């Protein structure tokens, strides 16, 4: 999420979508992205970046600590 926020700030300073779009979407922006409002696109990219960050956190966090399985469940496995 930190990389997304930094890329959005850099995009605002440079007045270009390239840094934020590349960090969030992982490919350069299309020519149609330049036709819309910069702030609207950056807001959307910030939202998508937040969802991506949450998703990666959930995947890379690892399994939660669970209670040991009962003997019957172990036998069924």
Phi, psi and omega in degrees: 000327179297319179296323179293315180296317178297318180294323177294319178296317178297322178295321177295319181293317181278349183057045182215147179276347189306309183296311183292318181297318182293322180291320184277313186267344177070022172206158182294153182291154177277170181289338180285340180291334181284346182278347182258173181294135181298315182293324179293316181292319179294324175296317177295319178295324177295320178293315179295321178296323178293319178293318177298319179296317178297319181297314179297322178297317180295321182285316187274353182293328181096172182289150177283155176290123182246158176291151178298148181287146175294160184301322180295320179293322177295321181294323180292331177290000000 
